[in-house]
Structure formats: structure tokens, C-alpha cells
Amino acid sequence: MLHQGRMTHADLGYARILFIEPGSGFIAHNNVINDALNLDVQRFCQDMIDGTLQWLSAVEGTEPYETNLKQAVQRHPDGLPPYIVGVPVIS
């Protein structure tokens, strides 16, 4: 989903991924139901954040991280002239 916007992939190892939405009253995470991987969306997002923070602490200040950071998606809190000015933009 993060890379292709799909819940299926030939190399996934599962027929599909199922996300349970918050507020459903049902919590199940990282288990297999028949041939599908089931994830709780809130736990999945927190796992992604935690993993990113761990990765960042390991690579920040190294090459190629610093070089690639200059070309990565960034938040521009005051816009990105000449396109949009005065409101936050992610580009």
C-alpha cells in the first residue's frame, strides 16, 4: 500500500492485506486469516513511526542519508515559492 496503493502484490506472500479501522470495537493485529494478513491500522501506523525513528537515529548524519535528504519529500511550513506561498506544503 505504501509503495503502490494496492492491498495485493505478487511477492507479498498473502492474497491481500486487511486493515481494521479504528473504532470498530475489534482489535486484531499481525495475524493471518485464511490467506490474508490482518493488521490494526493504528498499531500498524505506530509500528511504522517507531521503526522510522529507530532507523533515523541509526543513519542521521551519515552518507548517503545526508545527500539523499536534500532530495527527499519535505514539509515547507510557509509554502514553496513560486508555486504556493503562505500555507504549509509538502513537496
PDB file as gemmi writes it, atoms N, CA and C in Angstrom:
CRYST1    1.000    1.000    1.000  90.00  90.00  90.00 P 1                      
ATOM      1  N   MET A   1       0.818  -1.187   0.000  1.00  0.00           N  
ATOM      2  CA  MET A   1       0.000   0.000   0.000  1.00  0.00           C  
ATOM      3  C   MET A   1       0.865   1.257   0.000  1.00  0.00           C  
ATOM      4  N   LEU A   2       1.948   1.240   0.754  1.00  0.00           N  
ATOM      5  CA  LEU A   2       2.803   2.419   0.827  1.00  0.00           C  
ATOM      6  C   LEU A   2       3.468   2.730  -0.506  1.00  0.00           C  
ATOM      7  N   HIS A   3       3.793   1.697  -1.255  1.00  0.00           N  
ATOM      8  CA  HIS A   3       4.542   1.921  -2.486  1.00  0.00           C  
ATOM      9  C   HIS A   3       3.666   1.924  -3.728  1.00  0.00           C  
ATOM     10  N   GLN A   4       2.573   1.171  -3.722  1.00  0.00           N  
ATOM     11  CA  GLN A   4       1.790   1.023  -4.944  1.00  0.00           C  
ATOM     12  C   GLN A   4       0.313   1.354  -4.781  1.00  0.00           C  
ATOM     13  N   GLY A   5      -0.139   1.606  -3.564  1.00  0.00           N  
ATOM     14  CA  GLY A   5      -1.548   1.907  -3.350  1.00  0.00           C  
ATOM     15  C   GLY A   5      -2.452   0.698  -3.537  1.00  0.00           C  
ATOM     16  N   ARG A   6      -1.895  -0.501  -3.387  1.00  0.00           N  
ATOM     17  CA  ARG A   6      -2.678  -1.727  -3.548  1.00  0.00           C  
ATOM     18  C   ARG A   6      -2.550  -2.590  -2.302  1.00  0.00           C  
ATOM     19  N   MET A   7      -3.541  -3.436  -2.089  1.00  0.00           N  
ATOM     20  CA  MET A   7      -3.511  -4.362  -0.957  1.00  0.00           C  
ATOM     21  C   MET A   7      -3.099  -5.765  -1.391  1.00  0.00           C  
ATOM     22  N   THR A   8      -2.622  -5.868  -2.612  1.00  0.00           N  
ATOM     23  CA  THR A   8      -2.130  -7.146  -3.125  1.00  0.00           C  
ATOM     24  C   THR A   8      -0.799  -6.904  -3.831  1.00  0.00           C  
ATOM     25  N   HIS A   9       0.026  -7.941  -3.880  1.00  0.00           N  
ATOM     26  CA  HIS A   9       1.310  -7.838  -4.558  1.00  0.00           C  
ATOM     27  C   HIS A   9       1.801  -9.256  -4.805  1.00  0.00           C  
ATOM     28  N   ALA A  10       2.407  -9.492  -5.935  1.00  0.00           N  
ATOM     29  CA  ALA A  10       2.858 -10.834  -6.300  1.00  0.00           C  
ATOM     30  C   ALA A  10       3.852 -11.409  -5.292  1.00  0.00           C  
ATOM     31  N   ASP A  11       4.702 -10.588  -4.698  1.00  0.00           N  
ATOM     32  CA  ASP A  11       5.735 -11.063  -3.775  1.00  0.00           C  
ATOM     33  C   ASP A  11       5.335 -10.917  -2.306  1.00  0.00           C  
ATOM     34  N   LEU A  12       4.086 -10.611  -2.028  1.00  0.00           N  
ATOM     35  CA  LEU A  12       3.639 -10.349  -0.674  1.00  0.00           C  
ATOM     36  C   LEU A  12       3.646 -11.591   0.208  1.00  0.00           C  
ATOM     37  N   GLY A  13       3.277 -12.724  -0.358  1.00  0.00           N  
ATOM     38  CA  GLY A  13       3.180 -13.940   0.433  1.00  0.00           C  
ATOM     39  C   GLY A  13       1.791 -14.153   1.015  1.00  0.00           C  
ATOM     40  N   TYR A  14       0.892 -13.227   0.769  1.00  0.00           N  
ATOM     41  CA  TYR A  14      -0.500 -13.307   1.196  1.00  0.00           C  
ATOM     42  C   TYR A  14      -1.375 -12.911   0.009  1.00  0.00           C  
ATOM     43  N   ALA A  15      -2.611 -13.346   0.021  1.00  0.00           N  
ATOM     44  CA  ALA A  15      -3.528 -12.970  -1.056  1.00  0.00           C  
ATOM     45  C   ALA A  15      -3.836 -11.474  -1.021  1.00  0.00           C  
ATOM     46  N   ARG A  16      -3.862 -10.930   0.202  1.00  0.00           N  
ATOM     47  CA  ARG A  16      -4.124  -9.494   0.354  1.00  0.00           C  
ATOM     48  C   ARG A  16      -3.830  -9.076   1.783  1.00  0.00           C  
ATOM     49  N   ILE A  17      -3.910  -7.773   2.033  1.00  0.00           N  
ATOM     50  CA  ILE A  17      -3.778  -7.225   3.380  1.00  0.00           C  
ATOM     51  C   ILE A  17      -5.130  -6.644   3.773  1.00  0.00           C  
ATOM     52  N   LEU A  18      -5.515  -6.874   5.025  1.00  0.00           N  
ATOM     53  CA  LEU A  18      -6.759  -6.345   5.566  1.00  0.00           C  
ATOM     54  C   LEU A  18      -6.421  -5.421   6.729  1.00  0.00           C  
ATOM     55  N   PHE A  19      -6.885  -4.183   6.688  1.00  0.00           N  
ATOM     56  CA  PHE A  19      -6.711  -3.253   7.797  1.00  0.00           C  
ATOM     57  C   PHE A  19      -8.030  -3.103   8.539  1.00  0.00           C  
ATOM     58  N   ILE A  20      -7.995  -3.230   9.853  1.00  0.00           N  
ATOM     59  CA  ILE A  20      -9.169  -2.979  10.672  1.00  0.00           C  
ATOM     60  C   ILE A  20      -9.138  -1.514  11.084  1.00  0.00           C  
ATOM     61  N   GLU A  21     -10.249  -0.827  10.841  1.00  0.00           N  
ATOM     62  CA  GLU A  21     -10.317   0.598  11.143  1.00  0.00           C  
ATOM     63  C   GLU A  21     -10.485   0.851  12.634  1.00  0.00           C  
ATOM     64  N   PRO A  22      -9.986   2.004  13.095  1.00  0.00           N  
ATOM     65  CA  PRO A  22     -10.178   2.389  14.499  1.00  0.00           C  
ATOM     66  C   PRO A  22     -11.666   2.565  14.812  1.00  0.00           C  
ATOM     67  N   GLY A  23     -12.033   2.283  16.046  1.00  0.00           N  
ATOM     68  CA  GLY A  23     -13.407   2.492  16.469  1.00  0.00           C  
ATOM     69  C   GLY A  23     -14.347   1.359  16.131  1.00  0.00           C  
ATOM     70  N   SER A  24     -13.821   0.280  15.562  1.00  0.00           N  
ATOM     71  CA  SER A  24     -14.687  -0.829  15.169  1.00  0.00           C  
ATOM     72  C   SER A  24     -15.081  -1.695  16.359  1.00  0.00           C  
ATOM     73  N   GLY A  25     -14.360  -1.559  17.473  1.00  0.00           N  
ATOM     74  CA  GLY A  25     -14.619  -2.397  18.629  1.00  0.00           C  
ATOM     75  C   GLY A  25     -13.926  -3.739  18.549  1.00  0.00           C  
ATOM     76  N   PHE A  26     -13.197  -3.977  17.486  1.00  0.00           N  
ATOM     77  CA  PHE A  26     -12.485  -5.240  17.268  1.00  0.00           C  
ATOM     78  C   PHE A  26     -11.017  -4.914  17.042  1.00  0.00           C  
ATOM     79  N   ILE A  27     -10.135  -5.505  17.835  1.00  0.00           N  
ATOM     80  CA  ILE A  27      -8.711  -5.269  17.661  1.00  0.00           C  
ATOM     81  C   ILE A  27      -8.017  -6.601  17.414  1.00  0.00           C  
ATOM     82  N   ALA A  28      -7.387  -6.701  16.283  1.00  0.00           N  
ATOM     83  CA  ALA A  28      -6.554  -7.854  15.937  1.00  0.00           C  
ATOM     84  C   ALA A  28      -5.430  -7.307  15.080  1.00  0.00           C  
ATOM     85  N   HIS A  29      -4.210  -7.777  15.329  1.00  0.00           N  
ATOM     86  CA  HIS A  29      -3.071  -7.193  14.624  1.00  0.00           C  
ATOM     87  C   HIS A  29      -2.031  -8.254  14.310  1.00  0.00           C  
ATOM     88  N   ASN A  30      -1.523  -8.183  13.083  1.00  0.00           N  
ATOM     89  CA  ASN A  30      -0.399  -9.004  12.630  1.00  0.00           C  
ATOM     90  C   ASN A  30      -0.708 -10.497  12.735  1.00  0.00           C  
ATOM     91  N   ASN A  31      -1.877 -10.856  12.236  1.00  0.00           N  
ATOM     92  CA  ASN A  31      -2.229 -12.265  12.197  1.00  0.00           C  
ATOM     93  C   ASN A  31      -2.725 -12.624  10.799  1.00  0.00           C  
ATOM     94  N   VAL A  32      -2.824 -13.903  10.544  1.00  0.00           N  
ATOM     95  CA  VAL A  32      -3.242 -14.386   9.232  1.00  0.00           C  
ATOM     96  C   VAL A  32      -4.650 -14.958   9.341  1.00  0.00           C  
ATOM     97  N   ILE A  33      -5.523 -14.492   8.479  1.00  0.00           N  
ATOM     98  CA  ILE A  33      -6.880 -15.004   8.369  1.00  0.00           C  
ATOM     99  C   ILE A  33      -6.997 -15.627   6.986  1.00  0.00           C  
ATOM    100  N   ASN A  34      -7.126 -16.940   6.970  1.00  0.00           N  
ATOM    101  CA  ASN A  34      -7.092 -17.700   5.718  1.00  0.00           C  
ATOM    102  C   ASN A  34      -5.782 -17.372   5.001  1.00  0.00           C  
ATOM    103  N   ASP A  35      -5.841 -16.671   3.880  1.00  0.00           N  
ATOM    104  CA  ASP A  35      -4.616 -16.345   3.141  1.00  0.00           C  
ATOM    105  C   ASP A  35      -4.331 -14.837   3.135  1.00  0.00           C  
ATOM    106  N   ALA A  36      -4.909 -14.102   4.122  1.00  0.00           N  
ATOM    107  CA  ALA A  36      -4.744 -12.649   4.185  1.00  0.00           C  
ATOM    108  C   ALA A  36      -4.033 -12.246   5.469  1.00  0.00           C  
ATOM    109  N   LEU A  37      -3.189 -11.227   5.372  1.00  0.00           N  
ATOM    110  CA  LEU A  37      -2.533 -10.648   6.544  1.00  0.00           C  
ATOM    111  C   LEU A  37      -3.448  -9.579   7.114  1.00  0.00           C  
ATOM    112  N   ASN A  38      -3.766  -9.689   8.399  1.00  0.00           N  
ATOM    113  CA  ASN A  38      -4.661  -8.761   9.068  1.00  0.00           C  
ATOM    114  C   ASN A  38      -3.847  -7.817   9.959  1.00  0.00           C  
ATOM    115  N   LEU A  39      -4.085  -6.512   9.817  1.00  0.00           N  
ATOM    116  CA  LEU A  39      -3.378  -5.506  10.609  1.00  0.00           C  
ATOM    117  C   LEU A  39      -4.369  -4.505  11.187  1.00  0.00           C  
ATOM    118  N   ASP A  40      -4.138  -4.090  12.417  1.00  0.00           N  
ATOM    119  CA  ASP A  40      -4.878  -2.991  13.012  1.00  0.00           C  
ATOM    120  C   ASP A  40      -4.226  -1.701  12.527  1.00  0.00           C  
ATOM    121  N   VAL A  41      -4.986  -0.815  11.914  1.00  0.00           N  
ATOM    122  CA  VAL A  41      -4.401   0.360  11.269  1.00  0.00           C  
ATOM    123  C   VAL A  41      -3.658   1.257  12.260  1.00  0.00           C  
ATOM    124  N   GLN A  42      -4.186   1.427  13.486  1.00  0.00           N  
ATOM    125  CA  GLN A  42      -3.488   2.277  14.457  1.00  0.00           C  
ATOM    126  C   GLN A  42      -2.170   1.645  14.901  1.00  0.00           C  
ATOM    127  N   ARG A  43      -2.166   0.362  15.171  1.00  0.00           N  
ATOM    128  CA  ARG A  43      -0.931  -0.322  15.575  1.00  0.00           C  
ATOM    129  C   ARG A  43       0.066  -0.317  14.426  1.00  0.00           C  
ATOM    130  N   PHE A  44      -0.422  -0.540  13.211  1.00  0.00           N  
ATOM    131  CA  PHE A  44       0.455  -0.525  12.031  1.00  0.00           C  
ATOM    132  C   PHE A  44       1.132   0.842  11.894  1.00  0.00           C  
ATOM    133  N   CYS A  45       0.352   1.906  12.006  1.00  0.00           N  
ATOM    134  CA  CYS A  45       0.923   3.254  11.880  1.00  0.00           C  
ATOM    135  C   CYS A  45       1.936   3.527  12.981  1.00  0.00           C  
ATOM    136  N   GLN A  46       1.620   3.130  14.211  1.00  0.00           N  
ATOM    137  CA  GLN A  46       2.568   3.332  15.301  1.00  0.00           C  
ATOM    138  C   GLN A  46       3.840   2.524  15.084  1.00  0.00           C  
ATOM    139  N   ASP A  47       3.701   1.289  14.589  1.00  0.00           N  
ATOM    140  CA  ASP A  47       4.875   0.476  14.263  1.00  0.00           C  
ATOM    141  C   ASP A  47       5.735   1.149  13.198  1.00  0.00           C  
ATOM    142  N   MET A  48       5.097   1.748  12.186  1.00  0.00           N  
ATOM    143  CA  MET A  48       5.833   2.444  11.128  1.00  0.00           C  
ATOM    144  C   MET A  48       6.576   3.654  11.698  1.00  0.00           C  
ATOM    145  N   ILE A  49       5.921   4.411  12.564  1.00  0.00           N  
ATOM    146  CA  ILE A  49       6.561   5.577  13.191  1.00  0.00           C  
ATOM    147  C   ILE A  49       7.735   5.140  14.050  1.00  0.00           C  
ATOM    148  N   ASP A  50       7.525   4.127  14.883  1.00  0.00           N  
ATOM    149  CA  ASP A  50       8.600   3.641  15.751  1.00  0.00           C  
ATOM    150  C   ASP A  50       9.790   3.135  14.935  1.00  0.00           C  
ATOM    151  N   GLY A  51       9.508   2.378  13.888  1.00  0.00           N  
ATOM    152  CA  GLY A  51      10.579   1.861  13.031  1.00  0.00           C  
ATOM    153  C   GLY A  51      11.334   2.974  12.328  1.00  0.00           C  
ATOM    154  N   THR A  52      10.613   3.998  11.887  1.00  0.00           N  
ATOM    155  CA  THR A  52      11.246   5.135  11.223  1.00  0.00           C  
ATOM    156  C   THR A  52      12.152   5.888  12.187  1.00  0.00           C  
ATOM    157  N   LEU A  53      11.698   6.101  13.410  1.00  0.00           N  
ATOM    158  CA  LEU A  53      12.517   6.807  14.401  1.00  0.00           C  
ATOM    159  C   LEU A  53      13.774   6.016  14.753  1.00  0.00           C  
ATOM    160  N   GLN A  54      13.654   4.697  14.863  1.00  0.00           N  
ATOM    161  CA  GLN A  54      14.836   3.865  15.125  1.00  0.00           C  
ATOM    162  C   GLN A  54      15.810   3.933  13.958  1.00  0.00           C  
ATOM    163  N   TRP A  55      15.285   3.833  12.734  1.00  0.00           N  
ATOM    164  CA  TRP A  55      16.126   3.913  11.545  1.00  0.00           C  
ATOM    165  C   TRP A  55      16.817   5.277  11.481  1.00  0.00           C  
ATOM    166  N   LEU A  56      16.056   6.345  11.744  1.00  0.00           N  
ATOM    167  CA  LEU A  56      16.614   7.690  11.671  1.00  0.00           C  
ATOM    168  C   LEU A  56      17.756   7.876  12.667  1.00  0.00           C  
ATOM    169  N   SER A  57      17.608   7.372  13.869  1.00  0.00           N  
ATOM    170  CA  SER A  57      18.681   7.534  14.851  1.00  0.00           C  
ATOM    171  C   SER A  57      19.943   6.783  14.437  1.00  0.00           C  
ATOM    172  N   ALA A  58      19.780   5.729  13.646  1.00  0.00           N  
ATOM    173  CA  ALA A  58      20.938   4.949  13.198  1.00  0.00           C  
ATOM    174  C   ALA A  58      21.643   5.577  11.999  1.00  0.00           C  
ATOM    175  N   VAL A  59      20.907   6.305  11.137  1.00  0.00           N  
ATOM    176  CA  VAL A  59      21.508   6.785   9.887  1.00  0.00           C  
ATOM    177  C   VAL A  59      21.718   8.289   9.813  1.00  0.00           C  
ATOM    178  N   GLU A  60      21.072   9.046  10.679  1.00  0.00           N  
ATOM    179  CA  GLU A  60      21.194  10.504  10.622  1.00  0.00           C  
ATOM    180  C   GLU A  60      22.657  10.917  10.770  1.00  0.00           C  
ATOM    181  N   GLY A  61      23.104  11.801   9.890  1.00  0.00           N  
ATOM    182  CA  GLY A  61      24.479  12.271   9.921  1.00  0.00           C  
ATOM    183  C   GLY A  61      25.437  11.435   9.099  1.00  0.00           C  
ATOM    184  N   THR A  62      24.951  10.378   8.464  1.00  0.00           N  
ATOM    185  CA  THR A  62      25.802   9.518   7.646  1.00  0.00           C  
ATOM    186  C   THR A  62      25.545   9.767   6.163  1.00  0.00           C  
ATOM    187  N   GLU A  63      26.437   9.260   5.345  1.00  0.00           N  
ATOM    188  CA  GLU A  63      26.197   9.226   3.904  1.00  0.00           C  
ATOM    189  C   GLU A  63      25.683   7.836   3.578  1.00  0.00           C  
ATOM    190  N   PRO A  64      24.762   7.655   2.682  1.00  0.00           N  
ATOM    191  CA  PRO A  64      24.179   8.653   1.777  1.00  0.00           C  
ATOM    192  C   PRO A  64      22.959   9.379   2.340  1.00  0.00           C  
ATOM    193  N   TYR A  65      22.631   9.168   3.608  1.00  0.00           N  
ATOM    194  CA  TYR A  65      21.443   9.797   4.184  1.00  0.00           C  
ATOM    195  C   TYR A  65      21.439  11.310   3.979  1.00  0.00           C  
ATOM    196  N   GLU A  66      22.511  11.985   4.359  1.00  0.00           N  
ATOM    197  CA  GLU A  66      22.543  13.450   4.278  1.00  0.00           C  
ATOM    198  C   GLU A  66      22.416  13.942   2.841  1.00  0.00           C  
ATOM    199  N   THR A  67      23.040  13.248   1.907  1.00  0.00           N  
ATOM    200  CA  THR A  67      22.925  13.629   0.495  1.00  0.00           C  
ATOM    201  C   THR A  67      21.502  13.429  -0.008  1.00  0.00           C  
ATOM    202  N   ASN A  68      20.919  12.275   0.309  1.00  0.00           N  
ATOM    203  CA  ASN A  68      19.577  11.976  -0.180  1.00  0.00           C  
ATOM    204  C   ASN A  68      18.503  12.817   0.501  1.00  0.00           C  
ATOM    205  N   LEU A  69      18.737  13.253   1.717  1.00  0.00           N  
ATOM    206  CA  LEU A  69      17.767  14.073   2.435  1.00  0.00           C  
ATOM    207  C   LEU A  69      17.443  15.351   1.669  1.00  0.00           C  
ATOM    208  N   LYS A  70      18.433  15.914   1.005  1.00  0.00           N  
ATOM    209  CA  LYS A  70      18.234  17.153   0.257  1.00  0.00           C  
ATOM    210  C   LYS A  70      17.240  16.974  -0.884  1.00  0.00           C  
ATOM    211  N   GLN A  71      17.066  15.738  -1.368  1.00  0.00           N  
ATOM    212  CA  GLN A  71      16.163  15.469  -2.489  1.00  0.00           C  
ATOM    213  C   GLN A  71      14.861  14.801  -2.039  1.00  0.00           C  
ATOM    214  N   ALA A  72      14.708  14.543  -0.753  1.00  0.00           N  
ATOM    215  CA  ALA A  72      13.539  13.829  -0.242  1.00  0.00           C  
ATOM    216  C   ALA A  72      12.342  14.766  -0.084  1.00  0.00           C  
ATOM    217  N   VAL A  73      11.181  14.171   0.050  1.00  0.00           N  
ATOM    218  CA  VAL A  73       9.971  14.929   0.338  1.00  0.00           C  
ATOM    219  C   VAL A  73      10.169  15.695   1.639  1.00  0.00           C  
ATOM    220  N   GLN A  74       9.781  16.961   1.621  1.00  0.00           N  
ATOM    221  CA  GLN A  74       9.954  17.791   2.807  1.00  0.00           C  
ATOM    222  C   GLN A  74       8.730  18.658   3.029  1.00  0.00           C  
ATOM    223  N   ARG A  75       8.546  19.063   4.272  1.00  0.00           N  
ATOM    224  CA  ARG A  75       7.478  19.995   4.622  1.00  0.00           C  
ATOM    225  C   ARG A  75       8.038  21.403   4.559  1.00  0.00           C  
ATOM    226  N   HIS A  76       7.297  22.274   3.917  1.00  0.00           N  
ATOM    227  CA  HIS A  76       7.664  23.689   3.803  1.00  0.00           C  
ATOM    228  C   HIS A  76       6.570  24.475   4.523  1.00  0.00           C  
ATOM    229  N   PRO A  77       6.801  24.867   5.784  1.00  0.00           N  
ATOM    230  CA  PRO A  77       5.735  25.448   6.608  1.00  0.00           C  
ATOM    231  C   PRO A  77       5.152  26.750   6.075  1.00  0.00           C  
ATOM    232  N   ASP A  78       5.892  27.486   5.277  1.00  0.00           N  
ATOM    233  CA  ASP A  78       5.399  28.754   4.738  1.00  0.00           C  
ATOM    234  C   ASP A  78       5.139  28.695   3.244  1.00  0.00           C  
ATOM    235  N   GLY A  79       5.048  27.493   2.699  1.00  0.00           N  
ATOM    236  CA  GLY A  79       4.801  27.335   1.276  1.00  0.00           C  
ATOM    237  C   GLY A  79       6.080  27.062   0.513  1.00  0.00           C  
ATOM    238  N   LEU A  80       5.956  26.963  -0.795  1.00  0.00           N  
ATOM    239  CA  LEU A  80       7.083  26.692  -1.673  1.00  0.00           C  
ATOM    240  C   LEU A  80       6.998  27.626  -2.874  1.00  0.00           C  
ATOM    241  N   PRO A  81       7.587  28.829  -2.731  1.00  0.00           N  
ATOM    242  CA  PRO A  81       7.552  29.794  -3.831  1.00  0.00           C  
ATOM    243  C   PRO A  81       8.263  29.231  -5.063  1.00  0.00           C  
ATOM    244  N   PRO A  82       7.857  29.512  -6.244  1.00  0.00           N  
ATOM    245  CA  PRO A  82       6.784  30.422  -6.642  1.00  0.00           C  
ATOM    246  C   PRO A  82       5.423  29.733  -6.752  1.00  0.00           C  
ATOM    247  N   TYR A  83       5.283  28.517  -6.278  1.00  0.00           N  
ATOM    248  CA  TYR A  83       4.061  27.741  -6.503  1.00  0.00           C  
ATOM    249  C   TYR A  83       2.958  28.114  -5.520  1.00  0.00           C  
ATOM    250  N   ILE A  84       3.221  27.940  -4.246  1.00  0.00           N  
ATOM    251  CA  ILE A  84       2.235  28.242  -3.206  1.00  0.00           C  
ATOM    252  C   ILE A  84       2.977  28.948  -2.081  1.00  0.00           C  
ATOM    253  N   VAL A  85       2.407  30.062  -1.615  1.00  0.00           N  
ATOM    254  CA  VAL A  85       3.041  30.852  -0.564  1.00  0.00           C  
ATOM    255  C   VAL A  85       2.030  31.096   0.552  1.00  0.00           C  
ATOM    256  N   GLY A  86       2.505  31.001   1.803  1.00  0.00           N  
ATOM    257  CA  GLY A  86       1.678  31.368   2.935  1.00  0.00           C  
ATOM    258  C   GLY A  86       0.950  30.239   3.627  1.00  0.00           C  
ATOM    259  N   VAL A  87       0.991  29.026   3.073  1.00  0.00           N  
ATOM    260  CA  VAL A  87       0.363  27.876   3.713  1.00  0.00           C  
ATOM    261  C   VAL A  87       1.344  26.708   3.651  1.00  0.00           C  
ATOM    262  N   PRO A  88       1.271  25.809   4.597  1.00  0.00           N  
ATOM    263  CA  PRO A  88       2.187  24.650   4.592  1.00  0.00           C  
ATOM    264  C   PRO A  88       1.988  23.774   3.355  1.00  0.00           C  
ATOM    265  N   VAL A  89       3.097  23.335   2.795  1.00  0.00           N  
ATOM    266  CA  VAL A  89       3.111  22.484   1.606  1.00  0.00           C  
ATOM    267  C   VAL A  89       4.075  21.337   1.830  1.00  0.00           C  
ATOM    268  N   ILE A  90       3.698  20.176   1.387  1.00  0.00           N  
ATOM    269  CA  ILE A  90       4.603  19.028   1.391  1.00  0.00           C  
ATOM    270  C   ILE A  90       4.956  18.742  -0.055  1.00  0.00           C  
ATOM    271  N   SER A  91       6.262  18.725  -0.348  1.00  0.00           N  
ATOM    272  CA  SER A  91       6.709  18.504  -1.718  1.00  0.00           C  
ATOM    273  C   SER A  91       8.088  17.881  -1.713  1.00  0.00           C  
TER     274      SER A  91                                                      
END                                                                             
